[in-house]
């Protein structure tokens, strides 16, 4: 019997490798909840106005190699341009030993477990190492590290300053006029949501304003 090359590629290998309930297990679960089929169960859960009239048209199945080749072909069309974002980003020279063993260490960004395909575990370990480094360098009892960018961290700091402020009726937040514009944009958006009034002025004029619950400079 002669087989074509596509028949020998075994396109259904992924389905066989996938860890999921068998048809018998699916039947038992459906019986336990009183549903006659998966279609009936989905029909009872998903509102009719957002259900598709039929299965999505995704084309024929491909092998892993074919899918990777197609993705590479699409990615090759990307055009790479230099970013001129500039403000807030400084050019630095990172020692290779730190670059490879810390920033480029695969342990930080590979899956911790087969069922947890994310970087959270490695990122957490990196943060703990950084916090311990700060403790050793400064001699402080407590240190903290954040995954937030500068702008988001500033907005979160403003919200925290309001929560812990003893001036309960104060709704003004002072911002130095020379902070980066992208930081100001995020803080301004968050302040509008909270109903805070922003005062943007020179840093040396902060004491001239009353009813301020926090300062960013």
C-alpha positions as MATLAB code, in Angstrom:
seq = 'XXXXXXXXXXXXXXXXXXXXXXXXXXXXXXXXXXXXXXXXXXXXXXXXXXXXXXXXXXXXXXXXXXXXXXXXXXXXXXXXXXXXXXXXXXXXXXXXXXXXXXXXXXXXXXXXXXXXXXXXXXXXXXXXXXXXXXXXXXXXXXXXXXXXXXXXXXXXXXXXXXXXXXXXXXXXXXXXXXXXXXXXXXXXXXXXXXXXXXXXXXXXXXXXXXXXXXXXX';
ca = [
       0.000    0.000    0.000;
       1.414    3.379   -1.035;
       1.106    6.366    1.296;
       1.524   10.004    0.377;
       4.021   12.189    2.222;
       1.198   14.124    3.905;
      -0.287   10.873    5.229;
       3.056    9.949    6.775;
       3.347   13.303    8.559;
       0.848   12.184   11.201;
      -0.973   15.510   11.603;
      -3.013   14.235   14.544;
       0.018   13.760   16.792;
      -0.821   16.840   18.848;
      -4.290   15.550   19.684;
      -2.808   12.273   20.900;
      -0.234   14.096   23.055;
      -2.746   16.492   24.538;
      -3.587   15.780   28.159;
      -7.351   15.864   28.441;
     -10.367   13.764   29.378;
     -11.015   10.677   27.302;
     -14.421   10.171   25.598;
     -15.423    7.858   28.442;
     -14.473   10.464   31.057;
     -16.364   13.144   29.149;
     -19.467   10.955   29.149;
     -19.230   10.418   32.910;
     -18.859   14.159   33.559;
     -21.792   15.003   31.307;
     -23.961   12.432   33.077;
     -22.957   13.868   36.458;
     -24.220   17.343   35.509;
     -27.227   16.146   33.570;
     -26.154   17.141   30.042;
     -26.628   14.878   27.064;
     -23.671   16.211   25.054;
     -21.012   18.903   24.989;
     -23.030   20.820   22.399;
     -26.045   20.835   24.712;
     -23.900   21.953   27.641;
     -22.326   24.817   25.676;
     -25.737   25.829   24.351;
     -27.051   26.105   27.904;
     -24.071   28.156   29.096;
     -23.102   30.452   26.215;
     -25.746   33.035   25.225;
     -27.180   32.359   21.786;
     -26.377   35.847   20.460;
     -22.622   35.298   20.835;
     -22.498   31.715   19.583;
     -21.027   31.062   16.160;
     -23.374   29.478   13.613;
     -20.754   26.817   12.915;
     -17.170   25.842   13.654;
     -14.607   28.486   12.660;
     -12.885   27.993    9.338;
      -9.306   27.331   10.331;
      -8.206   25.168    7.430;
      -6.601   21.776    7.460;
      -4.352   20.629   10.271;
      -0.606   21.045    9.831;
       2.398   19.546   11.500;
       4.452   21.408   14.062;
       7.220   21.925   11.498;
       4.782   23.348    8.941;
       3.243   25.709   11.495;
       6.695   26.963   12.568;
       7.714   27.488    8.946;
       4.565   29.522    8.294;
       5.103   31.625   11.415;
       8.724   32.278   10.449;
       7.617   33.362    6.984;
       5.165   35.834    8.528;
       7.724   37.086   11.048;
      10.287   37.646    8.293;
       8.047   40.392    6.897;
       8.498   42.492   10.043;
      10.477   45.677    9.644;
      12.764   46.616   12.506;
      13.208   50.291   13.287;
      15.214   52.045   15.958;
      13.191   53.308   18.896;
      13.652   56.969   19.763;
      11.585   56.882   22.955;
      14.617   58.295   24.753;
      13.234   59.862   27.912;
      13.653   57.664   30.957;
      15.872   55.126   29.207;
      19.616   55.469   29.706;
      22.327   53.756   27.686;
      24.322   51.493   29.988;
      27.009   48.860   29.643;
      25.992   45.668   31.441;
      28.899   43.375   32.433;
      28.645   40.130   30.427;
      28.696   37.986   33.565;
      25.564   39.746   34.845;
      23.946   39.870   31.406;
      24.273   36.128   30.812;
      23.762   34.784   34.308;
      20.985   37.143   35.364;
      19.157   38.918   32.544;
      19.604   36.156   29.943;
      19.375   33.216   32.308;
      16.790   30.802   30.809;
      15.776   29.870   34.341;
      14.035   33.233   34.682;
      11.746   32.880   31.679;
      11.106   29.165   31.153;
       8.185   27.218   32.543;
       8.543   26.205   36.173;
       6.228   23.228   35.762;
       4.564   21.555   32.731;
       1.173   22.865   33.833;
       2.382   26.412   34.465;
       3.835   27.675   31.161;
       4.659   31.194   32.301;
       7.545   33.275   33.573;
       6.061   34.124   36.950;
       8.155   31.643   38.930;
      11.483   32.666   37.435;
      10.537   36.328   37.634;
       9.649   35.904   41.305;
      13.007   34.286   42.004;
      14.791   37.113   40.174;
      12.935   39.681   42.276;
      13.825   37.869   45.500;
      17.486   37.783   44.485;
      17.392   41.509   43.688;
      15.737   42.342   47.002;
      18.351   40.301   48.878;
      21.105   42.120   46.991;
      19.656   45.482   48.054;
      19.444   44.279   51.661;
      23.105   43.218   51.590;
      24.277   46.460   49.989;
      22.278   48.860   52.130;
      21.971   47.014   55.428;
      18.236   47.703   55.491;
      15.803   45.377   57.248;
      13.308   45.402   54.381;
      13.613   45.913   50.619;
      11.095   45.646   47.827;
      11.189   45.318   44.059;
       8.431   45.955   41.551;
       7.616   44.736   38.056;
       5.889   48.004   37.253;
       7.343   50.480   34.785;
       8.159   53.982   36.019;
       4.864   55.553   34.929;
       2.667   52.835   36.415;
       4.726   52.784   39.606;
       4.233   56.556   39.950;
       0.475   56.187   39.546;
       0.378   53.383   42.123;
       2.482   55.494   44.499;
      -0.004   58.349   44.161;
      -2.888   56.042   45.069;
      -0.972   54.646   48.040;
      -0.051   58.146   49.228;
      -3.726   59.054   49.299;
      -4.658   55.927   51.267;
      -2.037   56.494   53.978;
      -2.277   60.283   54.126;
      -3.427   61.770   57.413;
      -4.972   64.666   55.463;
      -8.226   62.848   54.737;
      -9.814   65.776   52.942;
      -6.778   66.545   50.787;
      -7.282   65.748   47.093;
      -4.281   67.536   45.556;
      -1.195   65.731   44.274;
       1.961   67.699   43.457;
       4.077   66.755   40.429;
       7.407   68.320   39.532;
       7.220   69.885   36.095;
      10.367   68.155   34.815;
       9.201   64.535   35.117;
       9.034   62.488   31.923;
       5.918   63.174   29.824;
       4.972   59.491   29.556;
       4.962   59.305   33.353;
       2.820   62.413   33.611;
       0.301   61.028   31.112;
      -0.256   57.837   33.122;
      -0.501   59.695   36.444;
      -2.913   62.230   34.933;
      -5.188   59.445   33.651;
      -5.191   57.682   37.027;
      -5.799   60.969   38.877;
      -8.820   61.705   36.701;
     -10.283   58.322   37.635;
      -9.758   58.967   41.354;
     -10.907   62.566   41.181;
      -7.553   63.992   42.280;
      -6.393   67.495   41.359;
      -2.874   67.605   39.942;
      -0.566   70.535   40.665;
       2.315   70.680   38.186;
       5.001   73.161   39.187;
       8.686   73.530   39.942;
       9.881   71.147   42.638;
      11.105   73.967   44.858;
       7.586   75.398   45.053;
       5.962   72.367   46.632;
       5.649   74.049   50.048;
       3.681   76.904   48.509;
       0.702   74.649   47.856;
      -1.723   73.585   50.579;
      -3.872   70.480   50.854;
      -1.334   68.258   49.088;
      -1.349   64.583   50.085;
       1.646   63.496   48.006;
       4.549   64.657   45.881;
       6.152   63.192   42.758;
       9.503   64.580   41.620;
];
